């Protein structure tokens, strides 16, 4: 969990880890790889294969159904159609939305959209998932159910989630918390319990 006041650098840090932004100086190692020297194509491949993203505004493709939004990253990776169908269907079931598979994002609630976004992030089996304020646009009850779902997905798929958040409920579920202020690490707490 990355926490800190607005403007502290949480989103910037996630963008650096996710290889969306490049550092202006120094080096950055992500999943034991120095990503600084990688060209744009190599960065795109790295992100596509190893990183999942969950955004507070969901970032679903409006013209695609829930199932198609989940399948899309697999298409980009060139996964064969049969395997795409199996993995997308399994992930849709895992987030409890089998009965919503043909609905487009504008036909889904905020919580359902976030479940689709979680499934989309996990379907390719990434090394880790970056989640920028994943409960910010949800009511507290829906946010709590999304937190529970992400914890279950973490345990079931052995995927590391890296969050940035202001949400105290989400913070209470952290295994490790990094507090930043003005772009600097000011505290680090590891909860081994």
Rosetta silent file (secondary structure, phi, psi, omega in degrees, C-alpha in Angstrom):
SEQUENCE: XXXXXXXXXXXXXXXXXXXXXXXXXXXXXXXXXXXXXXXXXXXXXXXXXXXXXXXXXXXXXXXXXXXXXXXXXXXXXXXXXXXXXXXXXXXXXXXXXXXXXXXXXXXXXXXXXXXXXXXXXXXXXXXXXXXXXXXXXXXXXXXXXXXXXXXXXXXXXXXXXXXXXXXXXXXXXXXXXXXXXXXXXXXXXXXXX
SCORE:     score description
SCORE:     0.000 S_00000001
   1 L     0.000  129.932  174.749    0.000    0.000    0.000 S_00000001
   2 E  -109.689  118.773 -176.739    1.321    3.416   -0.939 S_00000001
   3 E  -125.977  159.327  179.453   -0.287    6.137    1.140 S_00000001
   4 L   160.075  165.285 -178.694    0.180    9.854    1.545 S_00000001
   5 L   -66.560  163.800  175.693   -1.589   13.164    1.120 S_00000001
   6 L   -55.335  136.909  179.099   -2.790   14.431   -2.259 S_00000001
   7 L    83.700    5.309 -177.234    0.144   15.595   -4.328 S_00000001
   8 L   -79.265  -19.004  179.591    2.648   13.437   -2.435 S_00000001
   9 L   114.730   11.416 -177.780    3.608   11.407   -5.519 S_00000001
  10 H   -60.323  -51.994 -178.599    1.556    8.218   -5.135 S_00000001
  11 H   -65.308  -39.004  177.401    0.256    8.156   -8.721 S_00000001
  12 H   -60.242  -43.554  178.588    3.645    9.200  -10.084 S_00000001
  13 H   -62.165  -44.781  177.375    5.265    6.301   -8.238 S_00000001
  14 H   -61.781  -40.379  178.716    2.710    3.845   -9.628 S_00000001
  15 H   -64.237  -33.335  175.933    3.263    5.253  -13.128 S_00000001
  16 H   -70.434  -45.435  178.776    7.002    4.689  -12.731 S_00000001
  17 H   -62.283  -38.717 -178.726    6.518    1.123  -11.468 S_00000001
  18 L   -83.213    2.802  178.166    4.063    0.447  -14.317 S_00000001
  19 L    62.234   28.417  173.147    6.467    1.890  -16.902 S_00000001
  20 L   -82.987  -39.253  175.576    3.934    4.506  -17.960 S_00000001
  21 L  -112.226  156.093  174.940    6.391    7.254  -17.010 S_00000001
  22 L  -109.918  144.011  178.086   10.188    7.221  -17.206 S_00000001
  23 L   -67.885  146.705  178.575   12.365    8.641  -14.439 S_00000001
  24 L   -80.084  -19.338  174.798   14.092   11.923  -15.248 S_00000001
  25 L  -156.370  163.250  179.312   17.178   10.681  -13.431 S_00000001
  26 L    80.196 -169.388 -178.378   18.435    7.570  -11.682 S_00000001
  27 L  -123.399  154.476  173.868   17.421    3.978  -12.327 S_00000001
  28 L  -135.663  127.211  178.092   14.274    2.011  -11.730 S_00000001
  29 E  -108.819  126.996  179.071   14.134   -1.750  -11.409 S_00000001
  30 E  -123.862  124.449 -176.815   10.746   -3.414  -11.795 S_00000001
  31 L    51.777   45.521  177.350   10.440   -7.158  -11.169 S_00000001
  32 L    65.930   15.726  178.479   14.268   -7.281  -11.018 S_00000001
  33 E  -117.882  132.654  174.177   14.633   -5.669  -14.449 S_00000001
  34 E   -74.312  108.310 -174.839   16.221   -2.305  -15.142 S_00000001
  35 L   -89.991  -10.043 -179.091   13.464   -0.761  -17.257 S_00000001
  36 L   -56.570  -48.441 -176.770   15.256    2.536  -17.934 S_00000001
  37 L   -76.548   -7.245 -176.385   17.214    1.402  -21.024 S_00000001
  38 L   -68.861  138.806  175.951   14.230   -0.369  -22.632 S_00000001
  39 L   -77.789  175.105 -175.001   12.899    1.181  -25.853 S_00000001
  40 H   -58.361  -41.777  179.619    9.177    1.923  -26.307 S_00000001
  41 H   -64.946  -42.318  179.426    8.404   -1.483  -27.873 S_00000001
  42 H   -66.141  -39.224  176.440   10.221   -3.348  -25.097 S_00000001
  43 H   -62.398  -45.235  179.018    8.431   -1.259  -22.448 S_00000001
  44 H   -60.308  -42.953  178.273    5.066   -2.016  -24.086 S_00000001
  45 H   -63.788  -43.859  179.422    5.878   -5.733  -24.138 S_00000001
  46 H   -58.376  -49.817  179.232    7.004   -5.639  -20.502 S_00000001
  47 H   -60.763  -46.200 -176.394    3.757   -3.932  -19.415 S_00000001
  48 H   -61.940  -37.812 -174.662    1.586   -6.223  -21.527 S_00000001
  49 H   -89.579  -30.013 -166.940    3.148   -9.397  -20.186 S_00000001
  50 H  -119.491  -12.089 -173.430    3.992   -8.597  -16.585 S_00000001
  51 E  -124.312  132.816  170.607    1.816   -5.759  -15.234 S_00000001
  52 E  -106.661  148.788 -178.936   -1.917   -5.518  -14.574 S_00000001
  53 E  -125.858  138.603  171.471   -3.605   -2.167  -14.018 S_00000001
  54 E  -129.429  123.325 -176.413   -6.750   -1.189  -12.098 S_00000001
  55 E  -111.004  154.169 -179.274   -7.787    2.468  -12.319 S_00000001
  56 L   -66.200  -25.400  178.619  -10.260    4.433  -10.207 S_00000001
  57 L   -97.016   14.028  174.195  -12.235    5.390  -13.336 S_00000001
  58 L    73.765  -41.555  178.638  -12.279    1.709  -14.437 S_00000001
  59 L    52.784   40.001  174.722  -10.896    2.463  -17.970 S_00000001
  60 L   -83.487  153.802  178.948  -13.111   -0.127  -19.620 S_00000001
  61 L   -83.540  116.221 -169.488  -13.646    0.023  -23.377 S_00000001
  62 L   -62.193  -29.245 -176.345  -17.253    1.264  -23.738 S_00000001
  63 L   -87.558   -3.262  179.362  -18.114   -0.596  -26.960 S_00000001
  64 L  -102.488  148.528  175.741  -16.979   -3.980  -25.606 S_00000001
  65 E   -71.271  171.485  177.063  -18.981   -6.281  -23.338 S_00000001
  66 H   -56.160  -47.575 -179.493  -17.701   -7.216  -19.888 S_00000001
  67 H   -62.668  -42.599  179.991  -16.355  -10.491  -21.286 S_00000001
  68 H   -66.814  -35.438  175.817  -14.713   -8.770  -24.265 S_00000001
  69 H   -62.061  -38.737  179.166  -13.047   -6.208  -21.969 S_00000001
  70 H   -71.119  -38.473 -178.203  -11.527   -9.101  -20.017 S_00000001
  71 H   -71.058  -28.863 -170.734  -10.477  -10.937  -23.180 S_00000001
  72 H   -52.003  -47.242  179.164   -8.870   -7.892  -24.808 S_00000001
  73 H   -60.082  -31.715  179.166   -5.422   -8.052  -23.100 S_00000001
  74 H   -69.972  -34.634  175.910   -5.138  -11.696  -24.171 S_00000001
  75 H   -63.601  -42.874  179.825   -5.829  -10.713  -27.775 S_00000001
  76 H   -62.431  -29.840  179.060   -3.024   -8.147  -27.583 S_00000001
  77 L   -85.565   -3.162  178.955   -0.683  -10.883  -26.362 S_00000001
  78 L    75.342   24.537  178.611   -1.638  -13.160  -29.279 S_00000001
  79 L   -69.604  135.090  179.281   -3.160  -15.867  -27.060 S_00000001
  80 L   -58.060  150.256 -173.330   -5.082  -18.447  -29.176 S_00000001
  81 H   -55.365  -42.908 -178.265   -8.884  -18.055  -29.246 S_00000001
  82 H   -62.413  -44.790  179.200   -9.675  -21.249  -27.308 S_00000001
  83 H   -67.506  -38.086  176.949   -7.361  -20.296  -24.455 S_00000001
  84 H   -59.237  -45.610 -179.505   -8.686  -16.707  -24.472 S_00000001
  85 H   -60.906  -46.768 -178.263  -12.244  -18.011  -24.106 S_00000001
  86 H   -62.162  -49.114 -176.327  -11.314  -20.347  -21.255 S_00000001
  87 H   -67.119  -41.940 -179.205   -9.288  -17.775  -19.321 S_00000001
  88 H   -65.796  -42.633  179.534  -11.787  -14.930  -19.820 S_00000001
  89 H   -65.319  -43.942  179.129  -14.735  -17.086  -18.794 S_00000001
  90 H   -61.250  -41.239 -178.824  -12.893  -18.426  -15.740 S_00000001
  91 H   -70.233  -38.813  177.185  -11.941  -14.890  -14.669 S_00000001
  92 H   -61.277  -40.715  176.537  -15.497  -13.584  -15.179 S_00000001
  93 H   -65.342  -41.026 -177.298  -16.725  -16.420  -12.948 S_00000001
  94 H   -60.869  -33.140  179.763  -14.023  -15.686  -10.364 S_00000001
  95 L   -95.385    8.069  173.151  -15.283  -12.103   -9.926 S_00000001
  96 L    73.960   31.629 -177.249  -18.919  -13.253   -9.803 S_00000001
  97 L  -124.067   25.749  179.834  -20.134  -11.697  -13.058 S_00000001
  98 H   -54.577  -37.490 -177.402  -20.945  -14.660  -15.295 S_00000001
  99 H   -78.232   -2.330  178.556  -24.521  -13.414  -15.626 S_00000001
 100 H  -112.868   12.232 -170.373  -23.262   -9.983  -16.800 S_00000001
 101 L   -55.711  -33.414 -175.771  -20.893  -11.226  -19.512 S_00000001
 102 L   -96.758    2.269 -179.917  -22.694   -9.545  -22.430 S_00000001
 103 L   -82.659  143.032  175.656  -23.336   -6.201  -20.751 S_00000001
 104 E   -86.314  162.244 -176.297  -21.400   -3.134  -21.791 S_00000001
 105 H   -52.587  -37.743 -178.754  -19.810   -0.859  -19.177 S_00000001
 106 H   -69.787   -8.522  177.574  -22.672    1.680  -19.294 S_00000001
 107 H  -101.054    5.179 -177.187  -25.032   -1.152  -18.261 S_00000001
 108 L  -113.118  151.968  174.055  -22.984   -2.058  -15.168 S_00000001
 109 L   -74.516  168.948  177.812  -22.842   -0.550  -11.674 S_00000001
 110 H   -58.023  -42.950  179.010  -19.610    0.972  -10.367 S_00000001
 111 H   -64.928  -39.180  177.619  -18.845   -2.156   -8.360 S_00000001
 112 H   -66.204  -40.312  177.298  -19.478   -4.389  -11.371 S_00000001
 113 H   -60.796  -42.630 -179.064  -17.205   -2.220  -13.527 S_00000001
 114 H   -67.535  -33.297  175.522  -14.446   -2.507  -10.946 S_00000001
 115 H   -64.293  -40.976  176.031  -14.912   -6.307  -10.856 S_00000001
 116 H   -63.012  -42.523  179.754  -14.487   -6.385  -14.641 S_00000001
 117 H   -62.654  -38.415  177.701  -11.372   -4.199  -14.288 S_00000001
 118 H   -65.571  -45.797  178.617   -9.944   -6.606  -11.683 S_00000001
 119 H   -61.084  -42.313  179.034  -10.644   -9.603  -13.921 S_00000001
 120 H   -62.356  -40.115 -179.834   -9.050   -7.813  -16.879 S_00000001
 121 H   -66.506  -34.137 -174.711   -5.950   -7.027  -14.803 S_00000001
 122 H   -91.735  -18.830 -170.306   -5.571  -10.638  -13.646 S_00000001
 123 L   -60.075  -30.553 -177.796   -6.530  -12.572  -16.796 S_00000001
 124 L   -88.344    0.444  178.991   -3.045  -12.487  -18.299 S_00000001
 125 L    67.638   52.526 -176.258   -1.404  -13.746  -15.090 S_00000001
 126 L   -70.069  161.510  174.103    0.747  -10.668  -14.380 S_00000001
 127 L   -66.374  -35.413 -179.834    3.634  -10.599  -11.913 S_00000001
 128 E  -156.878  160.833  179.538    1.831   -7.787  -10.101 S_00000001
 129 E  -121.196  130.038  175.848   -1.203   -5.509  -10.332 S_00000001
 130 E   -99.381  128.678 -177.204   -1.062   -1.747   -9.815 S_00000001
 131 E  -128.214  109.877 -178.608   -4.254   -0.226   -8.435 S_00000001
 132 E   -94.623  105.962  179.996   -4.538    3.563   -8.245 S_00000001
 133 L    49.797   56.124 -172.371   -7.303    4.496   -5.782 S_00000001
 134 L   -67.455  -15.448  179.885   -9.383    1.420   -6.761 S_00000001
 135 L  -111.156    6.275 -172.879  -12.214    2.192   -4.331 S_00000001
 136 L   -61.950  -35.330 -176.858  -12.319    5.989   -4.759 S_00000001
 137 L  -100.099   21.842 -177.120  -15.437    6.075   -6.953 S_00000001
 138 L  -120.642  149.854  174.158  -17.380    3.465   -4.990 S_00000001
 139 L   -68.751  165.844 -171.189  -19.699    3.713   -1.987 S_00000001
 140 H   -62.956  -38.365 -179.819  -18.290    2.251    1.242 S_00000001
 141 H   -67.492  -44.652  178.200  -20.185   -1.054    1.055 S_00000001
 142 H   -65.854  -40.949  177.356  -19.202   -1.667   -2.568 S_00000001
 143 H   -58.320  -42.759  179.562  -15.637   -0.573   -1.786 S_00000001
 144 H   -63.699  -39.934  179.542  -15.472   -3.101    1.062 S_00000001
 145 H   -68.289  -33.157  177.742  -16.684   -5.901   -1.223 S_00000001
 146 H   -68.892  -39.613  176.783  -14.061   -4.926   -3.827 S_00000001
 147 H   -60.930  -45.315  178.810  -11.335   -5.020   -1.141 S_00000001
 148 H   -61.643  -41.438  179.013  -12.498   -8.499   -0.120 S_00000001
 149 H   -63.171  -44.977 -179.209  -12.507   -9.614   -3.751 S_00000001
 150 H   -64.806  -37.014  176.865   -8.971   -8.320   -4.355 S_00000001
 151 H   -63.785  -43.992  178.883   -7.710  -10.092   -1.220 S_00000001
 152 H   -62.513  -42.587  179.564   -9.326  -13.326   -2.407 S_00000001
 153 H   -65.090  -38.279  177.964   -7.817  -12.873   -5.880 S_00000001
 154 H   -59.891  -46.990 -178.097   -4.403  -12.186   -4.328 S_00000001
 155 H   -69.474  -42.235 -176.072   -4.549  -15.440   -2.369 S_00000001
 156 H   -70.310  -38.779 -174.648   -6.046  -17.513   -5.187 S_00000001
 157 H  -107.150    3.966  178.985   -3.728  -16.313   -7.964 S_00000001
 158 L    50.594   43.751  179.881   -0.614  -15.497   -5.876 S_00000001
 159 L  -106.850  137.350  176.007   -0.478  -12.038   -7.426 S_00000001
 160 E   -81.721  132.077  173.921    1.010   -9.035   -5.690 S_00000001
 161 E  -107.360  133.878  174.539   -1.218   -5.972   -5.561 S_00000001
 162 E  -118.562  117.057 -176.819    0.340   -2.517   -5.172 S_00000001
 163 E  -110.019  149.836  160.429   -2.224    0.124   -4.198 S_00000001
 164 E  -116.222  139.208 -175.996   -2.244    3.849   -3.800 S_00000001
 165 E  -163.245  159.865  167.119   -5.090    5.037   -1.632 S_00000001
 166 L  -112.100   -6.747 -171.830   -6.639    7.436    0.849 S_00000001
 167 L   -74.410  112.588 -179.174   -9.252    4.816    1.856 S_00000001
 168 H   -60.227  -34.692  179.397   -8.808    3.839    5.546 S_00000001
 169 H   -64.529  -45.148  178.753  -10.683    0.555    4.973 S_00000001
 170 H   -64.005  -42.421  179.360   -8.330   -0.414    2.154 S_00000001
 171 H   -59.009  -35.775 -177.213   -5.300    0.670    4.228 S_00000001
 172 L   -66.768  -13.623 -179.730   -6.401   -1.600    7.073 S_00000001
 173 L   -98.382    3.551 -174.718   -5.926   -4.615    4.768 S_00000001
 174 L   -72.731  139.937  171.109   -2.325   -3.833    3.821 S_00000001
 175 L   -84.333  -29.337 -178.151    0.445   -6.335    4.396 S_00000001
 176 E  -148.105  134.364 -177.536    2.995   -3.585    3.907 S_00000001
 177 E  -125.389  129.410  175.801    2.502    0.187    3.922 S_00000001
 178 E  -114.117  122.334  178.539    4.784    2.824    2.441 S_00000001
 179 E  -103.715  127.413  177.521    3.978    6.422    3.370 S_00000001
 180 E  -120.715  150.200  177.448    5.283    9.137    1.077 S_00000001
 181 E  -145.144  128.887 -179.620    5.199   12.891    1.422 S_00000001
 182 L    51.766   40.919  176.340    6.513   15.372   -1.140 S_00000001
 183 L    76.686    8.605 -177.786    7.972   12.520   -3.191 S_00000001
 184 E  -120.229  141.992  173.839    9.955   11.087   -0.274 S_00000001
 185 E   -72.374  122.358 -179.096    9.477    7.857    1.677 S_00000001
 186 E  -114.524  -13.954  179.263    8.716    8.895    5.269 S_00000001
 187 E  -160.732  148.530  177.714    7.497    5.612    6.788 S_00000001
 188 E  -143.570  121.677 -178.942    7.443    1.886    6.053 S_00000001
 189 E  -125.161  129.522  176.493    5.396   -0.615    8.080 S_00000001
 190 E  -111.270  123.272  179.832    5.362   -4.366    7.519 S_00000001
 191 L  -102.492  104.067 -178.439    2.446   -6.291    9.018 S_00000001
 192 L   -92.344    6.408 -177.341    3.513   -9.925    9.341 S_00000001
 193 L   -89.009    0.000    0.000    0.383  -10.896   11.253 S_00000001
